[in-house]
């Protein structure tokens, strides 16, 4: 049985600017009972690839990555992030 995390850090992302820094900050928390949910909401295929590459740089088992097929509006994407949270 997979243990439910205490809390979730949700990161909806559409651009790579500041994304690596945000992810580094989330990964480097001292408390370890959490998950990170990243939802790639970019409409641009090259940006999707760059965001995916940044995620792949991190070897963090609590990092869960999703990619939208089509770009959602900001609120819809944020609500989608929250719906995936288990913490």
Secondary structure, 3 states (H helix, E strand, C coil): CCCCCCEEEEEEECCCCCHHHHHHHHHCCCCCCEEEEEEECCCCHHHHHHHHHHHHHCCCCCEEEEECCCCCCHHHHHHHHHHHCCC
